[in-house]
């Protein structure tokens, strides 16, 4: 059966050649989504190994800015690779978000999850929440790219994923062309925690992981963080993970 399956896959590749998402070169039969060369050269962040890193520092700056006298656990942050607008790796989140490449979303989410699962930083994560889309945008697009990625991460980390706990109350503009302040204003108050969906074990939750596709300023993830803080006290760590991290600007 395995030989037959590979033969069928080979015939399909001849008729409908698969190409690397990064360089556009033709994929070999055993390659998935990107070629070996691009996989080898992928600019991994290795943030999943670090309790403090540039992504975590950037996110915690947002948290500290709004603190009064509360004690807040330092939020951990991880991304699979560095995002640069001129590099071909930008095509990975682009193809997942705008072309509905569900398999790629789960594949790269799985890659991120494997790395996080191997580190003690993430061993106490109790629940995973992908950043929600507004219902109208999800209906039009047909999917939520953050959910695809989260499914891949959750499958490896063996952590339950919840898509019903946070809702996007209003449809926001795309963040792509907004400056930092504009992005914060755009998503401020956009998310709400559904208290009727609080898990039965809510009082024992220690660590929540928010998932999105790309971390630029962190404003969208922080707006979700604020929604969670209306229910979960500062003693619950809220961390974030994405496929890509935009290092500059």
N, C-alpha and C positions, 0 to 999 in steps of 0.2 A: 504493500500500500504506500509506503514511504517513497519508493522509487516511482510509482505512478503519480503521486502528488507532485514530486519534483519535476517529472516530465511535463505535467500539465502547466505548472508554473513557468517552465522554460518556454513552452509554446505561447503562453500569454505574453511573456516578455518579448517574444519575437514580433507578435502582432501589435501589442501596446507597450512599447518600451517604457520602463520606469526610469526616472532621472533623479539625480541627487538634488535635494532641496537647496543645497548651498552653492554648488558649482555648476549644476545643470548637466553634468556628465552622465552617461548611461550607467545605470546600476547593474552590478553583477547579480546573479540569481540569489546569492546568500546575503546580499546587502539590503538593509532596510532603511529607507528614507534618505540616508546620506551615505556617501561612499566611504570606504576605509580611510582614504587620504584625508577627507574633511573631518571624519570622526577622530582621527589621530591628532589633527591640528586644532580641534575645538578649544576655544579659550575658556576652559573651565575656571570658575571662580574659587572653588574649594572653600567657599563660605560655610558650607555645612559642617566643616571641621572646626570652625572658630566661633567662640562665644561672642567675641567682638570683631567686627569687620566693617568696611565702609557702608555696606547696605544696612546693617543693624544700627550703626551710629546715626545714619541719616534718619531712620525710622524713629529711633529713640529721641532724637532732637525734637521731632514733632510731638511726641508724648510729653517730654519734659516742659515744653513751652506752655502747655495747658495745665500743668500740675499746680496745686496749691500746697498743701502740707502732707498730701497722701504719700504713703510709701508705694512705689510702683516697681514690680519686677522688671528687670531689663529684658526687653523683647529680643529674642533671637531672630536671625534672618538668614535665609539661604537662597541662592539662585544657581542654576546649572551652569550658565555661561555668561560672559560679558557681551553686551550688545553695543555695536558700533554701527552707525548709519551707513558707512561705506563698505562694511564687511558682508559677505554673503550669508553669514549666520543669521542676519536679520530676517531672512526669508522663512526661518522656522516658525517664529510666532506669527509672522504675516500670513503664511499659508494656513496655519491652524485657525487664526481669527477670521480671516476674510474669505477663505476658500473651503472651510469646513472639513479640513483634513483630520477627521476624528482619530484615525489610527495613529497619525503622527503625534497628536496631542497626548494620547495615552502612552505611546512609546517613549516620548521624552519625559513625560511625567514619571514613568516607570524608572527611567534612568536617574532622575533626581531622587526618587523615593529610595532606590537602592543605596545611594550614597548617604542619605539621611538616616536610614535604618541602621547603618553600620556605626553610627556615632551616638554616644551616650547623651548628648545634648537633647536629643529628640525622643529619648526612651520613654518619657512620661507624658507624651502627647495623648490626650484622651479623645479629642474630637477634631475633625477637619472640616472647614467651611470654605467653599469656593466663593469668590466675590460674585454676587448675583447681578444679572442683567435686569433691566426693566422688562416687564412682561411683554410690552409691545415690541421691543427690540428683539427679544428672544423669539417671539412668534414670527417676526419678519425674517430673522436670520436662520431660525430652525434649531439653534443650539447655543450653548454658552461655552466658550472656549476654556474658561476657568474650570468648569465642571469636567471637561475632557482631561485636563492636566491633573486635577485632583483625583480623578478615578485611577489614573496611573500611579500617583504617589500613594494613595490609600491602599491599593492592591498589594504593595510591597511592605508598607509599614504596618499593615493589619490594624488600621485605625478606622473607626466608622466615619463616613462622610455624611454631612447633613446639608441639604440644599433648601430646607424650608424654614430655617431659624432666622435668617436675615432677608428682608425684602428691600428692593429699591423703590422708594415711595414715588419718586418722580423721574421722568426720563431726562437725563442730563445730556449736554452737548458732548461730542467727541473731545477727548483731552489732547489730541495730537497737536493742534495748532495754538493751544493756550500757553501762556507763560506760567511761572510757578504760582503766582498769586491767583491768576485766573483759574488754574486747576483746582486750587483749594476752595475758591468760592463756588466753582461749578458743582462740586460733590458735597459741600458742607450740608449736613442734615439730610442727605439724600437717602440714607439707609435707616432702617428701623428693625429692631429685634422683636420677633413675634413671641410674646411672653406665653402664649398658649402652646408654644412648641418647645418649651423648656424641657430638656431631657429629665427623666425620672431621677437620674443620678446627678442632677445639676449641682447639688451641694458638695459632691465629692470630686468635681472636675478641677484639675490642677493646671492644665496646659491646653490651650486652644491654638490651632494652626490655621491661619487664613491663607488661601491660595489664589494667585492671579497669574496672568501670563507674563507681564513685563513690569518691572519696578523702575519708575523714572524718578518722580519726586516723592512717591509714597502717599500722595494725598488721597487716592481712592481707598487704599488699604487702611489708612488712618481713619477715614470716615466710617469704615466698617468696624474698626477698633472702638471708636466712640459709641457706636450702636451696641456693641457687646458690653461695654462698660456700664451701660444703663441697667444691666442685670447682674453681671459678674463683677465681684469686688476686685480691688487691686491685688489681692493675694493670688488671683488666677493669672498666670502668665499668658499673654497673647502674642504669639510669634507669627512670622510671615514667611512665605516661600513662593518663588516665581521661577519660570524657566529662564528669564533673562534679566540682567541688571544693567541699566544704563549708567555707566561710570562717571560721565562728565556732566557738567552743567547743573 
